[in-house]
Structure formats: structure tokens, C-alpha cells
């Protein structure tokens, strides 16, 4: 992995594409430039363990939840899942 340091924070990237995407987000000046193009979503009825597995495997911190018609009904975050743990 490549390492990049900005403002004292070290960031690691597994590929040049990953680095370019991250750098583009850092240089963004509009919401459109920050938006993820290929969004991973879940359905309201999906099991929480499956949602957690998707988030882990895809390395994402939040995932939009959609109804059966594809409308946004909420966002599931890692923190939401952690709060459920005993």
C-alpha cells in the first residue's frame, strides 16, 4: 500500500485509483464532487448481521436503507450497529 501524509495524518491506499479518488474528494468544492457514484444500499427488511457484513467487506461506514420502491428511508451507520451490541 502507498502512504500519503497531509496535515499530519497518514493515509494508506491499496491502489493508484484509490489514491486518486481520495485526493479528488479532498480537493472537492461541491457536494456533487464528494458524492459516491456507486452507492451500496440495503433494504429495510435485511438482517442487521448481513448489513454489518456488507459494511465490513466494502469498508463503508454508512449505508442507505431503501424501501421496496427504492426510496430512501434511513441511513445505517457503524455506530448504530455497535449500539445494538450487549
C-alpha positions, 0 to 999 in steps of 0.5 A, a space after each residue: 500500500 502507498 502512504 500519503 501524509 497531509 496535515 499530519 495524518 497518514 493515509 494508506 491506499 491499496 491502489 493508484 485509483 484509490 489514491 486518486 479518488 481520495 485526493 479528488 474528494 479532498 480537493 472537492 468544492 461541491 457536494 456533487 464532487 464528494 458524492 459516491 457514484 456507486 452507492 451500496 444500499 440495503 433494504 429495510 427488511 435485511 438482517 442487521 448481521 448481513 448489513 454489518 457484513 456488507 459494511 465490513 467487506 466494502 469498508 463503508 461506514 454508512 449505508 442507505 436503507 431503501 424501501 421496496 420502491 427504492 426510496 430512501 428511508 434511513 441511513 445505517 451507520 457503524 455506530 448504530 450497529 455497535 449500539 445494538 451490541 450487549 
